[in-house]
Amino acid sequence: MTEHASHAPVVLDIAGTSLSAADKRRLRHPLTGGLILFARNWENRRQLTALTASIKKLRPDVLVCVDHEGGRVQRFRSDGFTALPAMRVLGEMWMSDPLAATDAASAAGHVLASELRACGVDLSFTPVLDLDHGGSSVIGDRAFHRDARVAALLAKSLMHGLLRAGMGNCGKHFPGHGHVKADSHVAVPVDRRGLATLLADDARPYEWLSTTLTAVMPAHVVYPKVDGRPAGFSARWLKEILRGRLGFTGAVFSDDLGMEAARHLEGSALSHAEAGALALDAGCDLVLLCNQSLDKGALLDDFLVDLEALAAAGHWQADPDSEQRRLALLPQTPPLAWDDLMHDPVYQRALERLP
């Protein structure tokens, strides 16, 4: 295996249901530290398990990730995978029976994590901590609730379920994406509220969960009263507020650098590598570049080469703790194989408690 750098911050994607020669080459690159899977990488459980095993054979330390929240954001939905509820369903349960809702949230987390881990996936980018202000089409029913207290407690319950199955978590999108209507995939959302308002409401779950969250993903949203750059590119948001004021100690992932809001900073268009360098310099430990492996993935190859060159030129440097934060997200316990999981009483009880 190739000797790897002291910091492997790049999370990239693959095109198909097995590793190509180009995928293998990129996985061996010293800057590659993670892989994110999508629905196109899925045929069935057997294929997914073989794919993740081939990834780990090549790079045992690589972090295999997926967006698998429940509701409309769930990449694997067939061949035994449980259809998980949207998080708003748990918030609605809370209104009639708060304690049953927290138990259902823990059940959802346990089912989610144990099924993914049985197929070799290390981490899901969940829970959504955005508040349901009612106007965001991109967040919508992915949010637990409008009340930050309810969202924080249900998220903590979900994370307890993840933890019981041996999986970390990733709260998103710091400090809050739920108040803006624009979709950062195709536009640059702007939230004009001040810092005191944000910290007292949308960002409050990050304070309350500061000892529970293992990872955080900032929003590609600009909060001009705090900083001119989107939160994921802002040292003020990531170093001063998230780490300094709120006390967060885990890993910070950028949101997808391929999104429109990631590369139009302060009025100028940036390359993917320039955006990645800015995010890493601002305080991200890992940067995601998604859906670029299609059409042979030349852009991914350029990204890795250019990001390495930008590091050599001093445009970004690794936080000394970043690599340890990345490695800490790898599961510390062996997963249950799928057949064993199907007979596991904890898993079976969790299935019964889903809403």
DRENSEKOL-764872 format. One record per residue (C-alpha): residue in one letter; x, y, z. Coordinates in steps of 0.2 Angstrom, whole numbers, plus 5000, padded with zeros to 4 digits. Last residue first. Layout:
% residues N
AXYZ
...
% end
This chain:
% residues 355
P478650255069
L480050135073
R479950055089
E479749875082
L481249895071
A482249945087
R481649785096
Q482249675081
Y483949765082
V484249735100
P483649555099
D484849515085
H484249385073
M484249485058
L485849565063
D486649385062
D486149365044
W486749545040
A488549525048
L488649615065
P489949755064
P491649745072
T491949885085
Q492950045084
P492050115069
L493150245060
L492650425065
A494250435076
L495350415061
R494650585054
R494950675071
Q496650605072
E497050665054
S496450845058
D497350865075
P498950945067
D497851065057
A498451035039
Q499151175029
W498351285016
H498951405003
G500751365007
A501351324989
A501551144993
A499751145000
L499151224984
A500151094974
E499250954983
L497551034980
D498051044962
V498450864959
L496950804969
F495750914960
D496450874943
D496150694946
L494450724952
L494050834937
A494650694925
G493350584933
K493050464918
D491450544913
L490650514931
S491950524945
Q491450704949
N489850664958
C490450734975
L491950834981
L491950825000
V493250915011
L493950855027
D494650945043
C493851105039
G494551255049
A494651405037
D496251345029
L495451175024
A493951275017
L495051395007
A496051245000
G494551154995
A493851314986
E495551334977
A495451144972
H493651154965
S494251304955
L493551474961
A492351604954
S492451774962
G491151884970
E491651854989
L491551674987
H490751584972
R491451414973
A490451324987
A488751404984
E488651314967
M488851144974
G490451044968
L491351074984
D490050964993
D489851015011
S491451035021
F491750905035
V492250965052
A492950825064
G492650835083
T493150955097
F491651075098
G491851195112
L490451315107
R491451475109
G493151425102
R492751265091
L491151325083
I491351515085
E493151555083
K493751415073
L492351365062
W491251525060
R492651655061
A493751535051
S492451555037
F492451435022
G491151315028
A490151455035
P489951545018
R491051695016
G490651875020
D490651845039
V489451875054
K488252005048
P488451935030
Y487851755035
V488251665019
V487551485017
H488551335011
A488151255028
P489451175040
M489550995042
V489950935060
A490750775067
T490850675083
L489350765091
T489050715109
T490050835120
S489550995110
L487750935109
W486951085118
E488051205109
Y487751135092
P485951125096
R485951315099
A486551355081
D484751385075
D484051485090
A485151585102
L486751575092
L485851635076
T485051785085
A486651835093
L487551815077
G486451925067
R485151875054
R485351905036
D485451725030
V486051725012
P485851565000
V487151554986
A486251464972
V486151284963
H486651164977
S486451294990
D484551284988
A483751454992
K482351475005
V483451515020
H482951485038
G483351305039
H485151305034
G485851325052
P487551355060
F488051225055
H487251115042
K487250975049
G487750865063
C488850715058
N488750555068
G489850405074
M489350225072
G489550075083
A487750005083
R487450085101
L488250245094
L486950265080
G485550235092
H486250365104
M486450485089
L484550465086
S484250515104
K485450665103
A484550715087
L482850705096
L483550805111
A484350935100
A482850955088
V481650975103
R482651105111
A482951205095
D481051215092
R480551215074
H480651025073
F481550865067
A482250935050
R482250825035
D480450875032
G480951035024
I482851055021
V483051085003
S481251165001
S481651285015
G480151395020
G479451315035
H480651365049
D481051185052
L482651195062
D484351125055
L485050995065
V485050855052
P485750705060
T486650625050
F488050605037
S488150415038
L489750335043
D490750175042
V489850075028
G490349895027
C488749815023
A488349765041
R488849935045
L487450015035
E486149905043
S486749935060
A486850115058
L485050145051
V484250025063
H485150095078
G484750275073
A482950245070
A482750155087
S483550295096
A482350415087
A480850295092
D481450305110
T481550495109
A479750505102
A479050385115
L479750505128
P479050655120
D477250585117
S475950695108
M477050835101
W478550725101
M477750615088
E477750765076
G479550785079
L479850605075
V478950615059
R479950775055
M481450665054
A480850575038
P480450395042
L481650255038
A481350125024
T482249975031
F483549895020
G483149715016
D483549714997
S482849884994
R483050065000
F484950114999
R485250294997
Q484150375010
V483750555009
R481850565005
G481350505022
G482850425032
E484550505035
H485750405023
D487050525015
V488450395014
C490250375020
V491650245019
L493150315029
V494850255022
D495950175035
P495949995027
R496450065010
L496549934996
K495749795006
K494549925014
I493849974996
S493749794991
A492749755006
T491549915003
L491249854986
A490849664991
T489649725004
L488749834992
Q488649694979
R487949574992
R486749704998
N485949744981
E486249864966
W487050014974
N488450134968
R487150234958
A486250264975
F487750364981
L489250324991
I490550444999
L492350395000
G493650455013
G495450495017
T496150535000
L497650655001
P498950514999
H498250454983
R497850264984
L496050294983
R496250394967
R497250254959
K495950124964
D494550234957
A495450244940
A495650054939
S493850044942
L493049994959
S491349914959
T489549974958
G489950134948
A490550304947
I491650324963
D491550474975
L492850584984
V493250635002
V494850725003
P495750765020
A497150635021
H498350725033
S500050645038
A500250585021
H500050405016
E501350275011
T500650184996
M500050005000
% end
